[in-house]
């Protein structure tokens, strides 16, 4: 690197201090904004894809008159007859509207013995007893219930208008907030009582397949045998996850378009030609013996100093903003408007592709936009330029 | 080397150092344990999606169909404009 040329380039930048400072700020903001968007999306996608493996292979919902309806749990016995099916279990779950906070809780019914036999359950809740008059809740649920003076129990209003008192037995760990914040896990029959379900009524059937490669075949067989079932495989859910992020990203795109528009205005200004003062400067430099490559090198240094430092600062700010400060405000775009927002931490995912993408969106474009007009002028004769 | 060159070189090294230390710090945080707990939770309840939205039928949106927002279930209050008639709950 020629330090004398670099020094000359920096002096040039100082001469138009405010203009170059503005370009630096715009480039930094653009890199930060895009970086924030990509990092949040990557973290959430990573988390969703990893937890996707823990879901049942196939979920069956019953459709009646075109809308989701409950089904008979004993139907799972028919599903078990299909070759390749490892297990089929009716599940009871649904939503409960909590009037005071205008939010919906997700209620999931589990068998009492499931919590006693499951070793991993101890990792999820500190206190692990669950019986037919108790429930385990997410942190968001506890927060909202406490606001309505329910500290140890909650009175569910049943379908017939009577009240079902259920005690809070435990709270799910903070680490699972992004999944458990609005969840209430309750004993299956107690939940049936709250929802007004009959003895064998269930919301859906969770099916597991022995050989994971056979999932599409088993799903097809179920569809053919039971056309009233809506069959959802893990692959369908993966596609659904992609869709939600594509939709949320579109909101970010609005912000991105504004940033990119300002950036393109700068690029256009650069490409549309150099000012007469700059032309004269290039002419004088050539007249005193500078070669074309020296002039271009100065312009390259100018552009690189601005764009590369802006890129580095934007990336540093984006990483800090997303993973250290947990993306305040911007995170809300992904969370929606509900009162039961989780205070979750985003998982760190290091993705080289994102860094390269951000680099190629900012640095080379700006460098080319600066060097090409100067090259046009520098290839002309000195006297022609100055005239 | 002039003062301005020194400042630019210094800024470059400071920013690179900050980026590298940030990445090392973030890598040092144990995500594995956290992920394991999350996977156990999902495996326990068996329901998909994150708490990204708490609108009715959209919380577990992978298990919802388009027509679910027109559901006839009387226990759920509608507050979506798609439901056409908005009833007010007791406040």
HADDOCK unambig.tbl for C-alpha pairs under 7 A between the chains (distance, minus, plus):
assign (segid A and resid 3 and name CA) (segid B and resid 1 and name CA) 6.94 0.50 0.50
assign (segid A and resid 7 and name CA) (segid B and resid 2 and name CA) 6.93 0.50 0.50
assign (segid A and resid 7 and name CA) (segid B and resid 4 and name CA) 6.95 0.50 0.50
assign (segid A and resid 7 and name CA) (segid B and resid 5 and name CA) 5.88 0.50 0.50
assign (segid A and resid 10 and name CA) (segid B and resid 4 and name CA) 6.76 0.50 0.50
assign (segid A and resid 51 and name CA) (segid B and resid 38 and name CA) 6.95 0.50 0.50
assign (segid A and resid 51 and name CA) (segid B and resid 39 and name CA) 5.05 0.50 0.50
assign (segid A and resid 51 and name CA) (segid B and resid 42 and name CA) 6.41 0.50 0.50
assign (segid A and resid 54 and name CA) (segid B and resid 39 and name CA) 5.94 0.50 0.50
assign (segid A and resid 54 and name CA) (segid B and resid 42 and name CA) 5.94 0.50 0.50
assign (segid A and resid 54 and name CA) (segid B and resid 43 and name CA) 4.60 0.50 0.50
assign (segid A and resid 55 and name CA) (segid B and resid 42 and name CA) 6.50 0.50 0.50
assign (segid A and resid 55 and name CA) (segid B and resid 43 and name CA) 5.69 0.50 0.50
assign (segid A and resid 55 and name CA) (segid B and resid 46 and name CA) 5.19 0.50 0.50
assign (segid A and resid 55 and name CA) (segid B and resid 47 and name CA) 6.86 0.50 0.50
assign (segid A and resid 56 and name CA) (segid B and resid 46 and name CA) 6.46 0.50 0.50
assign (segid A and resid 67 and name CA) (segid B and resid 67 and name CA) 6.13 0.50 0.50
assign (segid A and resid 67 and name CA) (segid B and resid 68 and name CA) 6.14 0.50 0.50
assign (segid A and resid 67 and name CA) (segid B and resid 71 and name CA) 6.75 0.50 0.50
assign (segid A and resid 68 and name CA) (segid B and resid 68 and name CA) 6.72 0.50 0.50
assign (segid A and resid 97 and name CA) (segid B and resid 76 and name CA) 5.97 0.50 0.50
assign (segid A and resid 97 and name CA) (segid B and resid 77 and name CA) 6.99 0.50 0.50
assign (segid A and resid 99 and name CA) (segid B and resid 89 and name CA) 6.76 0.50 0.50
assign (segid A and resid 100 and name CA) (segid B and resid 91 and name CA) 6.42 0.50 0.50
assign (segid A and resid 104 and name CA) (segid B and resid 54 and name CA) 6.55 0.50 0.50
assign (segid A and resid 104 and name CA) (segid B and resid 56 and name CA) 6.43 0.50 0.50
assign (segid A and resid 108 and name CA) (segid B and resid 45 and name CA) 6.73 0.50 0.50
assign (segid A and resid 120 and name CA) (segid B and resid 40 and name CA) 6.58 0.50 0.50
assign (segid A and resid 123 and name CA) (segid B and resid 37 and name CA) 6.58 0.50 0.50
assign (segid A and resid 124 and name CA) (segid B and resid 37 and name CA) 6.61 0.50 0.50
assign (segid A and resid 124 and name CA) (segid B and resid 41 and name CA) 6.61 0.50 0.50
assign (segid A and resid 159 and name CA) (segid B and resid 75 and name CA) 6.98 0.50 0.50
assign (segid A and resid 175 and name CA) (segid B and resid 34 and name CA) 6.06 0.50 0.50
assign (segid A and resid 176 and name CA) (segid B and resid 37 and name CA) 6.90 0.50 0.50
assign (segid A and resid 176 and name CA) (segid B and resid 38 and name CA) 5.28 0.50 0.50
assign (segid A and resid 178 and name CA) (segid B and resid 50 and name CA) 5.57 0.50 0.50
assign (segid A and resid 178 and name CA) (segid B and resid 51 and name CA) 5.46 0.50 0.50
assign (segid A and resid 179 and name CA) (segid B and resid 50 and name CA) 5.04 0.50 0.50
assign (segid A and resid 179 and name CA) (segid B and resid 51 and name CA) 5.83 0.50 0.50
assign (segid A and resid 181 and name CA) (segid B and resid 51 and name CA) 6.85 0.50 0.50
assign (segid A and resid 237 and name CA) (segid B and resid 62 and name CA) 5.72 0.50 0.50
assign (segid A and resid 240 and name CA) (segid B and resid 62 and name CA) 5.86 0.50 0.50
assign (segid A and resid 309 and name CA) (segid B and resid 12 and name CA) 6.55 0.50 0.50
assign (segid A and resid 312 and name CA) (segid B and resid 15 and name CA) 6.31 0.50 0.50
assign (segid A and resid 313 and name CA) (segid B and resid 15 and name CA) 6.43 0.50 0.50
assign (segid A and resid 316 and name CA) (segid B and resid 18 and name CA) 6.92 0.50 0.50
assign (segid A and resid 316 and name CA) (segid B and resid 19 and name CA) 5.34 0.50 0.50
assign (segid A and resid 334 and name CA) (segid B and resid 52 and name CA) 5.90 0.50 0.50
assign (segid A and resid 335 and name CA) (segid B and resid 52 and name CA) 4.24 0.50 0.50
assign (segid A and resid 335 and name CA) (segid B and resid 53 and name CA) 5.53 0.50 0.50
assign (segid A and resid 336 and name CA) (segid B and resid 52 and name CA) 6.35 0.50 0.50
assign (segid A and resid 336 and name CA) (segid B and resid 53 and name CA) 5.10 0.50 0.50
assign (segid A and resid 338 and name CA) (segid B and resid 53 and name CA) 6.94 0.50 0.50
assign (segid A and resid 338 and name CA) (segid B and resid 54 and name CA) 5.74 0.50 0.50
assign (segid A and resid 347 and name CA) (segid B and resid 31 and name CA) 6.62 0.50 0.50
assign (segid A and resid 348 and name CA) (segid B and resid 26 and name CA) 6.50 0.50 0.50
